[in-house]
């Protein structure tokens, strides 16, 4: 084999090891009995260690050295080289033993979290989180050139970003969001009671499946299962799965959560199949990935054109619940803005305040200025200050999200806000290219949007870094203006705000 062929073979082996671990992680989150956690952690750790050793082997270093001439090549092979080199460079800084230890602990912690959250028992999960913070600090310490303990995690998920750049962006966005939230909350809130009725689980799942099939999620290459915290997971180009959770007394979480995860999955399903088994065959960053889920969830599935098409279908599915509800009343209900406790169930306007809260608290835990023992009180104080609500329990407070309990601490949450900003900018560009987009969506035809996304975002996988992808797709670097324009236009109309 040539050096390039051998590199691709090595990368496929690493991919297959990670995919095997992903199957175990999916099973752990869906069907595995709770007492299987110890063995499962050991199995996942072994696969992670094997993949890490393969990525950091002398042979990998030799292959990358032989192929260094591809570093500035604009071809697909050049992009593959740059991606592989970046992953190798980062991996060589972390010992394989630490990788295995962190993965084993994360698997054990995830199972402990599911039980502790169900029992509202922060004391039970506290030692697990304390060790996770300690492991994360050790991981960050492997990158001595980082300016902040969060930087290695932020850069791993959103290349080119740092804790400082995220904080600057968040400060600018917060200055615009807080007055908007306050102006909206001064207005009468829409009646949301039509969503807060009894909706049988099987019927919710059936309607969600109908919706995401219509949007374009291919169930021949995926499936949906129940879990404690919804996620999308990719094993291969033709095996990309989604999960959800259902509240039988509220229609919104499962419905929009299913659309959200399908948005992730449609991104993965539309990546160039030639990239499968290589580091190019995945989303290019956390932020770009979230932009796709948030685009379908908020800009499509919360839109009035979407419900002009799907509300008759919803009413047919739940005739008793929606007999006396109009499409406009439903549209207002599903876009109600309020002071909410749960991030994944919050509205478009307040959502990013939830993200900022988590970003700052994880930074403080890693900096050592916030002991894990004080996390519940710090959480409650911050959410009361930012959103005017106080959790009745830690289960709906600092234990609600899976992220600090299923991986290293740090680097994940900022991607949700970056995704919101990117989603608005991508959608604005799509609307410009597709003048009849709203009309098509109102007829249930989302193929033009899906095809535009495939051409400008999805097919490229990780070929381009996020900044380059954004410019290629929209003609501009990332901005907050499209997102703010979307919020002000939509919610200004819904709440009768003065321009």
C-alpha positions as CSV (number, residue, x, y, z in Angstrom):
1,X,0.0,0.0,0.0
2,X,1.0,3.6,-0.5
3,X,1.4,5.7,2.7
4,X,-2.0,7.4,2.0
5,X,-3.7,4.0,1.6
6,X,-2.1,2.7,4.8
7,X,-3.1,5.9,6.7
8,X,-6.7,5.4,5.5
9,X,-6.6,1.8,6.7
10,X,-5.3,2.8,10.1
11,X,-8.0,5.5,10.4
12,X,-10.7,3.0,9.5
13,X,-9.4,0.6,12.3
14,X,-9.5,3.5,14.8
15,X,-13.0,4.4,13.6
16,X,-14.2,0.8,14.0
17,X,-12.9,0.7,17.6
18,X,-14.7,3.9,18.4
19,X,-17.9,2.6,16.7
20,X,-17.7,-0.6,18.7
21,X,-17.4,1.5,21.9
22,X,-20.4,3.6,20.7
23,X,-22.6,0.5,20.4
24,X,-21.8,-0.3,24.0
25,X,-22.5,3.3,25.1
26,X,-25.8,3.3,23.2
27,X,-26.8,0.0,24.9
28,X,-25.8,1.4,28.3
29,X,-28.1,4.4,27.7
30,X,-31.1,2.3,26.5
31,X,-31.3,-1.3,27.5
32,X,-28.4,-2.3,29.7
33,X,-29.3,-3.4,33.3
34,X,-28.0,-1.0,35.9
35,X,-25.7,-3.6,37.5
36,X,-23.8,-4.0,34.2
37,X,-22.1,-0.6,34.7
38,X,-18.8,-1.9,36.1
39,X,-18.1,-4.4,33.3
40,X,-19.4,-2.0,30.7
41,X,-17.0,0.7,31.9
42,X,-14.1,-1.7,31.7
43,X,-15.1,-2.7,28.1
44,X,-15.5,0.9,26.9
45,X,-12.2,1.8,28.5
46,X,-10.4,-1.0,26.8
47,X,-11.7,0.0,23.3
48,X,-10.9,3.6,24.0
49,X,-7.4,2.7,25.1
50,X,-6.8,0.5,22.0
51,X,-8.0,3.3,19.7
52,X,-5.8,5.9,21.5
53,X,-2.8,3.6,21.3
54,X,-3.4,3.1,17.6
55,X,-3.8,6.8,16.9
56,X,-0.6,7.7,18.8
57,X,1.5,4.8,17.5
58,X,5.0,5.3,16.0
59,X,3.6,4.0,12.7
60,X,0.9,6.7,12.7
61,X,3.5,9.4,13.3
62,X,5.6,8.0,10.5
63,X,2.7,7.9,8.1
64,X,1.8,11.5,8.9
65,X,5.4,12.5,8.4
66,X,5.6,10.9,5.0
67,X,2.4,12.7,4.0
68,X,3.3,16.1,5.3
69,X,3.2,17.5,1.8
70,X,-0.6,17.3,1.9
71,X,-0.8,19.8,4.7
72,X,-1.6,22.7,2.3
73,X,-3.4,20.6,-0.3
74,X,-7.0,21.7,-0.9
75,X,-8.1,18.3,-2.1
76,X,-10.1,15.8,0.0
77,X,-6.9,14.0,0.8
78,X,-5.4,17.2,2.1
79,X,-8.4,17.7,4.3
80,X,-8.1,14.2,5.6
81,X,-4.5,14.7,6.3
82,X,-5.1,17.9,8.3
83,X,-7.9,16.3,10.3
84,X,-5.9,13.2,11.0
85,X,-2.9,15.3,12.0
86,X,-4.9,17.4,14.4
87,X,-6.4,14.4,16.1
88,X,-3.0,12.7,16.3
89,X,-1.4,15.9,17.7
90,X,-4.1,16.2,20.4
91,X,-4.1,12.5,21.2
92,X,-0.3,12.3,21.7
93,X,-0.5,14.8,24.5
94,X,-2.8,12.5,26.6
95,X,-1.5,9.2,28.1
96,X,-3.4,6.1,27.1
97,X,-3.8,5.2,30.8
98,X,-5.7,8.5,31.5
99,X,-7.9,7.9,28.5
100,X,-8.9,4.5,29.8
101,X,-9.4,5.7,33.4
102,X,-11.6,8.6,32.2
103,X,-13.7,6.4,30.0
104,X,-14.2,3.8,32.6
105,X,-15.1,6.4,35.2
106,X,-17.6,8.1,32.8
107,X,-19.4,4.8,32.1
108,X,-19.8,4.1,35.8
109,X,-20.8,7.7,36.5
110,X,-23.5,7.7,33.8
111,X,-25.3,4.8,35.5
112,X,-24.9,6.4,38.9
113,X,-26.3,9.6,37.6
114,X,-29.4,8.0,36.1
115,X,-30.2,6.5,39.5
116,X,-29.2,9.6,41.6
117,X,-31.3,11.9,39.4
118,X,-34.3,9.6,39.6
119,X,-33.9,9.7,43.4
120,X,-33.0,13.4,43.6
121,X,-29.8,12.3,45.5
122,X,-27.0,14.7,44.8
123,X,-25.0,13.3,47.7
124,X,-24.9,9.9,45.8
125,X,-23.4,11.4,42.7
126,X,-21.2,14.0,44.3
127,X,-18.1,11.7,44.7
128,X,-18.4,10.6,41.1
129,X,-18.5,14.2,39.9
130,X,-15.6,15.2,42.1
131,X,-13.5,12.5,40.6
132,X,-14.7,13.5,37.1
133,X,-13.6,17.1,37.8
134,X,-10.2,15.8,39.0
135,X,-9.8,13.7,35.9
136,X,-10.7,16.6,33.7
137,X,-8.1,18.8,35.3
138,X,-5.5,16.1,34.7
139,X,-6.6,15.9,31.1
140,X,-6.4,19.7,30.7
141,X,-3.0,19.6,32.3
142,X,-1.7,17.6,29.3
143,X,-2.0,20.8,27.3
144,X,0.5,23.1,29.0
145,X,0.2,25.8,26.3
146,X,-3.5,26.4,27.0
147,X,-4.4,29.8,28.5
148,X,-7.3,28.4,30.5
149,X,-8.2,25.0,31.9
150,X,-11.3,24.9,29.6
151,X,-9.4,25.6,26.4
152,X,-8.4,22.1,25.5
153,X,-12.0,20.9,25.8
154,X,-13.5,23.9,24.0
155,X,-11.0,23.6,21.1
156,X,-11.6,19.8,20.9
157,X,-15.3,20.4,20.3
158,X,-15.3,23.8,18.5
159,X,-11.9,24.2,16.8
160,X,-10.6,27.7,16.9
161,X,-12.6,28.8,20.0
162,X,-11.2,29.4,23.5
163,X,-12.8,30.1,26.9
164,X,-11.9,33.8,26.4
165,X,-13.5,34.0,22.9
166,X,-16.6,32.2,24.2
167,X,-17.0,34.6,27.1
168,X,-16.7,37.6,24.8
169,X,-19.3,36.2,22.5
170,X,-21.6,35.3,25.4
171,X,-21.3,38.8,26.9
172,X,-22.3,40.4,23.7
173,X,-25.2,38.1,23.2
174,X,-26.3,38.4,26.8
175,X,-26.5,42.2,26.5
176,X,-29.0,41.8,23.7
177,X,-31.0,38.9,25.1
178,X,-31.7,40.1,28.7
179,X,-33.7,43.2,27.6
180,X,-35.6,41.2,25.0
181,X,-36.5,38.6,27.6
182,X,-37.6,41.3,30.0
183,X,-39.7,43.0,27.3
184,X,-41.4,39.7,26.4
185,X,-42.1,38.7,30.0
186,X,-43.9,42.0,30.6
187,X,-46.5,40.9,28.1
188,X,-49.4,38.5,28.7
189,X,-48.2,34.9,28.2
190,X,-50.0,32.7,25.7
191,X,-52.1,29.9,27.1
192,X,-50.1,26.7,27.0
193,X,-52.7,24.3,28.5
194,X,-53.4,22.6,25.2
195,X,-49.9,21.1,25.4
196,X,-50.3,20.1,29.1
197,X,-52.8,17.3,28.7
198,X,-52.5,13.5,28.7
199,X,-50.8,12.2,25.6
200,X,-50.1,8.4,25.5
201,X,-46.5,7.5,25.0
202,X,-47.1,5.3,22.0
203,X,-49.1,7.9,20.3
204,X,-46.4,10.6,20.9
205,X,-43.7,8.3,19.6
206,X,-45.8,7.5,16.5
207,X,-46.5,11.1,15.7
208,X,-42.8,12.1,16.3
209,X,-41.8,9.3,13.9
210,X,-44.3,10.6,11.3
211,X,-42.9,14.1,11.6
212,X,-39.2,13.2,11.3
213,X,-39.8,10.8,8.5
214,X,-41.5,13.7,6.7
215,X,-38.5,15.9,7.4
216,X,-36.2,13.4,5.9
217,X,-34.8,11.1,8.6
218,X,-34.2,7.7,7.0
219,X,-35.4,4.9,9.3
220,X,-33.9,2.4,7.0
221,X,-30.5,3.7,8.2
222,X,-31.6,4.4,11.8
223,X,-33.9,3.8,14.6
224,X,-35.4,5.5,17.7
225,X,-35.3,4.3,21.3
226,X,-36.1,5.7,24.8
227,X,-33.4,7.0,27.1
228,X,-32.9,9.2,30.2
229,X,-31.3,12.0,28.2
230,X,-31.9,12.2,24.4
231,X,-29.0,11.9,22.0
232,X,-28.0,10.9,18.4
233,X,-25.3,8.4,17.9
234,X,-23.5,7.2,14.7
235,X,-22.0,3.8,14.3
236,X,-21.6,4.0,10.5
237,X,-23.0,5.9,7.5
238,X,-25.9,3.5,7.4
239,X,-26.5,3.1,11.1
240,X,-27.3,6.5,12.7
241,X,-29.7,6.3,15.7
242,X,-31.8,8.7,17.7
243,X,-33.3,8.5,21.2
244,X,-35.9,10.4,23.1
245,X,-37.8,10.6,26.4
246,X,-41.5,11.1,26.8
247,X,-43.6,13.1,29.3
248,X,-47.1,11.9,28.9
249,X,-48.4,15.1,30.4
250,X,-46.7,17.5,28.0
251,X,-46.5,17.0,24.3
252,X,-43.6,19.4,23.6
253,X,-40.5,17.7,25.0
254,X,-40.7,14.4,23.1
255,X,-42.0,16.1,19.9
256,X,-39.3,18.8,19.6
257,X,-36.7,16.5,21.2
258,X,-37.3,14.0,18.4
259,X,-37.0,16.7,15.8
260,X,-33.8,17.9,17.4
261,X,-32.1,14.5,17.4
262,X,-33.3,13.9,13.9
263,X,-31.7,17.1,12.8
264,X,-28.4,15.8,14.1
265,X,-29.0,12.5,12.3
266,X,-29.9,14.0,9.0
267,X,-26.6,15.9,9.1
268,X,-24.8,12.6,9.5
269,X,-27.0,10.8,6.9
270,X,-26.1,13.3,4.2
271,X,-22.3,13.3,4.7
272,X,-20.5,12.1,1.5
273,X,-20.6,8.3,1.9
274,X,-17.0,8.2,0.6
275,X,-15.9,9.7,3.9
276,X,-17.3,6.8,6.0
277,X,-14.7,5.2,8.2
278,X,-12.5,8.3,8.1
279,X,-12.3,11.4,10.4
280,X,-14.1,13.4,7.6
281,X,-17.2,11.2,8.0
282,X,-18.6,13.2,10.9
283,X,-19.8,16.6,11.9
284,X,-17.0,19.2,11.8
285,X,-17.7,20.7,15.3
286,X,-20.1,20.6,18.2
287,X,-21.5,24.0,17.2
288,X,-22.1,23.1,13.6
289,X,-23.8,19.8,14.7
290,X,-26.0,21.7,17.1
291,X,-26.8,24.2,14.3
292,X,-28.5,21.4,12.4
293,X,-30.6,20.1,15.3
294,X,-31.6,23.6,16.4
295,X,-32.4,24.7,12.8
296,X,-34.9,21.8,12.4
297,X,-36.2,22.1,16.0
298,X,-36.7,25.9,16.2
299,X,-36.6,27.5,12.7
300,X,-38.7,24.7,11.2
301,X,-40.7,22.8,13.8
302,X,-41.6,25.9,15.8
303,X,-42.6,27.9,12.7
304,X,-46.1,28.8,11.6
305,X,-45.7,27.3,8.1
306,X,-44.7,24.0,9.6
307,X,-47.9,23.8,11.7
308,X,-50.1,24.9,8.9
309,X,-49.1,21.5,7.4
310,X,-48.8,19.3,10.5
311,X,-51.5,20.7,12.9
312,X,-54.3,18.8,11.0
313,X,-52.2,15.6,11.4
314,X,-51.7,16.3,15.1
315,X,-55.4,17.0,15.6
316,X,-56.2,13.7,13.8
317,X,-53.8,11.9,16.1
318,X,-55.2,13.6,19.3
319,X,-58.8,14.6,18.5
320,X,-59.9,15.0,22.1
321,X,-57.0,17.2,23.1
322,X,-57.1,19.6,20.1
323,X,-60.8,19.6,19.1
324,X,-61.2,23.2,20.3
325,X,-57.7,24.5,19.5
326,X,-56.9,26.6,16.4
327,X,-53.6,26.4,14.6
328,X,-52.7,29.9,15.7
329,X,-53.4,29.1,19.3
330,X,-51.2,26.0,19.1
331,X,-48.5,28.1,17.3
332,X,-48.5,30.6,20.2
333,X,-48.5,27.9,22.8
334,X,-45.5,26.0,21.4
335,X,-43.6,29.3,21.2
336,X,-44.4,30.6,24.7
337,X,-41.5,32.3,26.4
338,X,-41.1,31.8,30.1
339,X,-38.9,31.4,33.1
340,X,-38.0,27.7,32.8
341,X,-35.9,25.3,34.8
342,X,-35.0,22.7,32.2
343,X,-32.6,23.6,29.4
344,X,-33.8,21.1,26.8
345,X,-37.4,22.2,27.3
346,X,-36.8,25.9,27.3
347,X,-37.8,28.4,24.6
348,X,-35.7,30.0,21.9
349,X,-35.3,33.3,23.7
350,X,-34.2,32.1,27.2
351,X,-32.3,29.0,26.1
352,X,-28.9,30.6,25.7
353,X,-29.1,31.9,29.3
354,X,-29.2,28.3,30.4
355,X,-26.1,27.6,28.4
356,X,-24.2,30.6,29.8
357,X,-25.0,29.4,33.3
358,X,-23.6,26.0,32.7
359,X,-20.5,27.3,30.9
360,X,-19.6,29.5,33.9
361,X,-20.2,26.9,36.5
362,X,-18.1,24.2,34.7
363,X,-15.3,26.8,34.3
364,X,-15.4,27.5,38.1
365,X,-15.4,23.8,39.0
366,X,-12.3,23.3,36.7
367,X,-10.6,26.4,38.0
368,X,-11.1,25.2,41.6
369,X,-13.1,28.2,42.7
370,X,-16.3,26.2,43.0
371,X,-16.1,23.0,45.0
372,X,-18.5,20.3,43.7
373,X,-20.1,20.2,47.2
374,X,-21.3,23.8,46.6
375,X,-22.6,23.2,43.1
376,X,-26.3,22.9,44.0
377,X,-26.3,26.2,45.9
378,X,-24.3,27.9,43.2
379,X,-26.7,26.6,40.5
380,X,-29.8,27.7,42.4
381,X,-28.4,31.2,43.0
382,X,-27.4,31.6,39.4
383,X,-30.6,30.4,37.8
384,X,-32.6,32.6,40.2
385,X,-30.5,35.6,39.2
386,X,-30.6,34.8,35.4
387,X,-34.1,33.4,34.9
388,X,-36.0,34.2,38.1
389,X,-36.7,30.6,39.0
390,X,-35.4,28.3,41.8
391,X,-35.4,24.5,41.4
392,X,-37.5,22.5,43.8
393,X,-34.9,19.7,43.6
394,X,-31.4,19.1,42.4
395,X,-32.8,16.7,39.8
396,X,-34.3,19.7,38.0
397,X,-31.3,21.8,38.9
398,X,-27.6,20.8,38.7
399,X,-28.3,17.1,38.0
400,X,-30.6,17.6,35.0
401,X,-28.0,17.5,32.2
402,X,-26.0,14.4,31.4
403,X,-22.9,16.1,30.2
404,X,-20.9,16.4,33.5
405,X,-21.7,12.8,34.3
406,X,-20.9,11.0,31.0
407,X,-17.6,12.5,29.9
408,X,-15.0,14.9,30.9
409,X,-16.3,18.2,32.4
410,X,-16.1,21.1,30.0
411,X,-16.3,22.0,26.3
412,X,-19.8,20.8,25.4
413,X,-22.3,23.5,26.5
414,X,-20.9,26.4,24.4
415,X,-21.7,24.4,21.3
416,X,-25.4,24.8,21.9
417,X,-25.3,28.6,21.7
418,X,-22.9,28.5,18.8
419,X,-25.3,26.2,17.1
420,X,-28.2,28.6,17.6
421,X,-26.3,31.4,16.1
422,X,-25.1,29.3,13.2
423,X,-28.6,27.9,12.6
424,X,-30.1,31.4,12.1
425,X,-27.3,32.3,9.7
426,X,-27.6,29.1,7.7
427,X,-31.3,29.5,7.5
428,X,-31.1,33.1,6.4
429,X,-28.8,32.0,3.6
430,X,-31.2,29.2,2.6
431,X,-34.2,31.6,2.6
432,X,-32.3,33.9,0.3
433,X,-31.5,31.0,-2.1
434,X,-35.0,29.5,-1.8
435,X,-37.5,32.4,-2.0
436,X,-40.5,30.0,-1.7
437,X,-39.1,28.1,1.3
438,X,-41.9,29.0,3.7
439,X,-44.6,28.1,1.2
440,X,-42.9,24.7,0.6
441,X,-42.7,24.0,4.3
442,X,-46.4,24.9,4.7
443,X,-47.1,22.2,2.1
444,X,-45.0,19.7,4.0
445,X,-42.2,19.8,1.4
446,X,-38.9,20.2,3.3
447,X,-36.8,18.6,0.5
448,X,-35.5,22.0,-0.9
449,X,-34.2,22.9,2.6
450,X,-32.7,19.5,3.2
451,X,-31.0,19.6,-0.3
452,X,-29.6,23.1,0.3
453,X,-28.2,21.9,3.6
454,X,-26.8,18.8,2.0
455,X,-25.0,20.9,-0.6
456,X,-23.7,23.6,1.6
457,X,-23.2,21.9,5.0
458,X,-23.9,18.2,5.3
459,X,-22.0,16.6,2.4
460,X,-18.7,18.1,3.5
461,X,-18.6,16.3,6.9
462,X,-15.5,17.5,8.6
463,X,-13.7,18.5,5.4
464,X,-13.8,22.2,6.4
465,X,-13.2,23.9,9.8
466,X,-16.3,25.6,11.2
467,X,-15.3,29.1,10.2
468,X,-14.5,28.1,6.7
469,X,-17.7,26.2,6.3
470,X,-19.7,29.2,7.5
471,X,-18.2,31.5,5.0
472,X,-18.6,29.0,2.2
473,X,-22.2,28.4,3.0
474,X,-23.3,32.0,3.9
475,X,-20.7,34.3,2.5
476,X,-19.9,35.7,6.0
477,X,-18.1,34.6,9.2
478,X,-20.3,33.8,12.2
479,X,-22.4,36.7,13.5
480,X,-25.0,37.1,16.1
481,X,-27.1,39.5,14.0
482,X,-29.2,36.9,12.1
483,X,-30.1,35.1,15.3
484,X,-31.2,38.4,17.0
485,X,-33.1,39.4,13.9
486,X,-35.0,36.1,13.9
487,X,-35.9,36.5,17.6
488,X,-37.0,40.1,17.3
489,X,-39.1,39.5,14.2
490,X,-40.8,36.3,15.4
491,X,-41.4,37.2,19.1
492,X,-42.0,40.9,18.3
493,X,-44.9,39.7,16.3
494,X,-46.1,37.1,18.8
495,X,-45.9,39.4,21.8
496,X,-46.7,42.7,20.1
497,X,-43.3,44.3,20.9
498,X,-42.5,47.8,19.6
499,X,-39.7,47.6,17.0
